């Protein structure tokens, strides 16, 4: 994770605003939805760097009350 950066992810969980910071090598919308799901307790974070886990998709996350996911690189 030498090239890892900090990202701020914001989302709604059953209408309540949530936000958190995650360190990742890359970020895109699909990754942000998965990380928001993990923060909400729906998704799973792999135990090992090479462990392959199934990512939570936007439609699946929306079924659990997650919405309006946005992300940006942290300023610090």
Wavefront OBJ file of the C-alpha trace (Angstrom):
o trace
v 0.000 0.000 0.000
v 2.827 2.379 -0.838
v 0.608 4.401 -3.190
v -2.368 4.461 -0.813
v -4.261 7.707 -0.382
v -6.925 8.878 2.050
v -10.486 9.216 0.785
v -13.565 10.700 2.451
v -16.724 8.712 1.755
v -20.131 10.192 2.574
v -23.471 8.404 2.312
v -26.984 8.111 3.703
v -28.046 5.168 5.848
v -31.838 5.079 6.276
v -31.869 8.863 5.794
v -29.080 9.585 8.295
v -25.870 11.212 7.005
v -22.670 9.258 7.609
v -19.058 9.843 6.644
v -15.699 8.207 7.230
v -12.146 8.159 5.908
v -10.541 5.118 4.299
v -6.995 4.494 3.069
v -6.929 2.810 -0.342
v -4.674 2.524 -3.373
v -7.509 3.509 -5.706
v -11.083 4.721 -5.475
v -13.988 4.821 -7.889
v -17.765 4.779 -7.516
v -17.981 0.977 -7.231
v -15.287 0.935 -4.520
v -17.025 3.782 -2.658
v -20.351 1.906 -2.609
v -18.589 -1.191 -1.295
v -16.755 0.763 1.447
v -19.967 2.548 2.453
v -21.602 -0.874 2.768
v -18.734 -2.046 4.968
v -19.090 1.011 7.207
v -22.836 0.356 7.462
v -22.226 -3.253 8.516
v -23.473 -4.839 5.298
v -20.241 -5.453 3.395
v -17.230 -7.501 4.370
v -13.575 -6.485 4.517
v -11.136 -9.260 3.645
v -8.800 -10.446 6.383
v -5.773 -10.659 4.158
v -4.618 -8.386 1.364
v -4.988 -11.163 -1.190
v -8.255 -12.626 0.070
v -10.841 -12.318 -2.706
v -14.197 -11.139 -1.411
v -17.358 -10.330 -3.283
v -17.901 -6.569 -3.368
v -21.292 -5.114 -2.489
v -22.857 -3.497 -5.557
v -24.911 -0.316 -5.593
v -28.251 -2.149 -6.118
v -27.492 -4.501 -3.210
v -26.440 -1.599 -0.971
v -29.618 0.290 -1.826
v -31.675 -2.704 -0.674
v -30.125 -2.240 2.772
v -30.997 1.472 2.974
v -27.692 2.915 1.741
v -27.880 5.819 -0.696
v -26.291 8.978 -2.077
v -22.722 7.663 -1.827
v -20.062 10.201 -2.760
v -16.322 10.246 -2.343
v -13.355 12.596 -2.656
v -9.673 12.491 -1.916
v -8.849 13.862 1.515
v -6.999 17.159 1.622
v -4.562 15.884 4.241
l 1 2 3 4 5 6 7 8 9 10 11 12 13 14 15 16 17 18 19 20 21 22 23 24 25 26 27 28 29 30 31 32 33 34 35 36 37 38 39 40 41 42 43 44 45 46 47 48 49 50 51 52 53 54 55 56 57 58 59 60 61 62 63 64 65 66 67 68 69 70 71 72 73 74 75 76
